[in-house]
């Protein structure tokens, strides 16, 4: 009897751990990069101090195709959240253009995380050559 009970419990356990338990409403977060652009002389955010506005910003791939982004304004922080393509794993580049003054190359790789319910992409190995930058709490602060 103990063996039958054990087999029954094991069967329930295995059946309960299937992909059928995944909610259709669970959507993994979209891979993105957070950028804060600072004045190299004053360390002020260039959007907070109104040197530039969001209309001065564009983000493009190497082939000049547009990349989606938003400006997050909270507590005078003003971050640019960029949503680059994630279909190539390594050696990706995008260009953050600010007015006609600055073109900032951002290099990155993509990591794929597979879970039981979904596949999530993450931006990793971010490199910003030609500009002074630091990463803190997943925000890349670039001085221009």
C-alpha positions as CSV (number, residue, x, y, z in Angstrom):
1,X,0.0,0.0,0.0
2,X,2.9,2.4,0.8
3,X,4.3,1.8,-2.7
4,X,1.1,2.6,-4.4
5,X,0.7,5.8,-2.3
6,X,4.3,6.8,-3.1
7,X,3.8,6.2,-6.9
8,X,0.5,8.1,-6.8
9,X,2.2,11.1,-5.0
10,X,5.2,11.0,-7.4
11,X,2.8,11.0,-10.4
12,X,0.9,14.0,-9.1
13,X,4.2,15.9,-8.5
14,X,5.4,15.3,-12.0
15,X,2.1,16.1,-13.6
16,X,1.9,19.4,-11.7
17,X,5.3,20.5,-13.0
18,X,4.3,20.9,-16.6
19,X,4.2,23.9,-18.8
20,X,0.5,23.8,-18.5
21,X,0.9,25.6,-15.2
22,X,2.3,28.7,-16.9
23,X,0.0,31.7,-17.0
24,X,-0.6,33.1,-20.4
25,X,-0.5,36.6,-18.7
26,X,3.1,36.3,-17.7
27,X,5.2,38.3,-20.0
28,X,8.9,38.6,-19.4
29,X,10.4,42.1,-19.2
30,X,11.7,43.4,-22.5
31,X,15.5,43.6,-22.7
32,X,16.7,47.2,-22.3
33,X,19.5,49.5,-21.4
34,X,19.2,52.5,-19.0
35,X,21.2,55.5,-19.9
36,X,21.7,58.8,-18.0
37,X,23.5,61.5,-20.0
38,X,25.6,63.9,-17.9
39,X,27.4,67.2,-18.7
40,X,31.1,66.3,-18.3
41,X,31.8,69.7,-16.7
42,X,29.0,70.0,-14.3
43,X,27.8,66.3,-13.8
44,X,24.3,67.6,-14.3
45,X,21.8,65.5,-16.3
46,X,21.5,67.2,-19.7
47,X,17.7,66.7,-19.8
48,X,17.2,68.0,-16.3
49,X,19.2,71.1,-16.9
50,X,17.4,71.5,-20.3
51,X,20.5,71.5,-22.4
52,X,18.6,68.9,-24.5
53,X,15.1,67.7,-24.8
54,X,13.8,64.2,-25.7
55,X,13.1,65.5,-29.3
56,X,16.9,65.9,-29.7
57,X,17.4,62.2,-29.2
58,X,17.3,59.3,-31.6
59,X,18.6,55.8,-31.4
60,X,19.6,53.7,-34.5
61,X,21.1,50.4,-35.4
62,X,24.2,50.2,-37.6
63,X,21.9,50.2,-40.7
64,X,20.1,53.4,-39.5
65,X,17.0,51.5,-38.6
66,X,15.3,53.1,-35.6
67,X,15.5,51.6,-32.1
68,X,12.6,52.2,-29.7
69,X,13.3,54.2,-26.5
70,X,11.5,56.2,-23.9
71,X,12.5,59.0,-21.5
72,X,11.8,58.2,-17.9
73,X,11.3,61.3,-15.9
74,X,11.2,60.7,-12.1
75,X,12.6,62.8,-9.3
76,X,14.7,64.8,-11.8
77,X,16.5,61.7,-12.9
78,X,15.6,61.7,-16.6
79,X,16.8,58.3,-17.9
80,X,16.7,57.0,-21.4
81,X,15.5,53.4,-21.6
82,X,16.5,51.8,-24.9
83,X,15.0,48.6,-26.3
84,X,17.5,47.3,-28.8
85,X,17.1,44.2,-30.9
86,X,17.9,41.0,-29.2
87,X,18.0,38.4,-32.1
88,X,21.9,38.4,-32.3
89,X,23.8,37.1,-29.2
90,X,27.1,39.0,-29.6
91,X,28.8,42.0,-31.0
92,X,25.7,44.3,-31.2
93,X,26.0,48.1,-31.6
94,X,23.5,50.9,-31.4
95,X,24.0,54.6,-31.7
96,X,22.5,57.2,-29.3
97,X,22.3,60.5,-31.2
98,X,21.8,63.7,-29.2
99,X,21.0,66.6,-31.5
100,X,23.8,67.0,-34.0
101,X,26.3,67.3,-31.2
102,X,26.9,63.7,-30.0
103,X,26.8,60.2,-31.4
104,X,27.4,57.7,-28.7
105,X,28.2,54.1,-29.7
106,X,26.8,51.5,-27.3
107,X,28.1,47.9,-27.7
108,X,26.3,45.0,-26.1
109,X,25.7,41.3,-26.0
110,X,22.4,39.4,-25.4
111,X,21.9,36.6,-22.9
112,X,19.0,34.3,-23.3
113,X,17.4,32.8,-20.1
114,X,15.1,29.9,-20.6
115,X,12.5,29.2,-17.9
116,X,9.7,26.7,-17.8
117,X,7.2,29.3,-18.9
118,X,9.0,31.7,-21.1
119,X,12.3,32.8,-22.7
120,X,13.7,36.1,-21.4
121,X,16.5,38.2,-23.1
122,X,18.9,40.4,-21.1
123,X,21.4,42.9,-22.3
124,X,24.9,42.1,-21.0
125,X,28.5,43.2,-21.5
126,X,27.6,46.8,-22.3
127,X,30.6,48.8,-23.5
128,X,30.5,52.5,-24.3
129,X,33.8,53.3,-26.1
130,X,35.0,56.9,-26.7
131,X,33.1,58.3,-23.7
132,X,33.6,58.4,-20.0
133,X,31.0,56.2,-18.4
134,X,30.2,54.2,-15.3
135,X,27.6,51.6,-14.5
136,X,25.7,51.9,-11.2
137,X,22.6,49.9,-10.4
138,X,22.2,48.9,-14.0
139,X,22.2,52.5,-15.1
140,X,24.9,53.6,-17.5
141,X,26.0,57.2,-16.8
142,X,27.7,58.8,-19.8
143,X,29.5,62.1,-19.7
144,X,29.4,64.2,-22.8
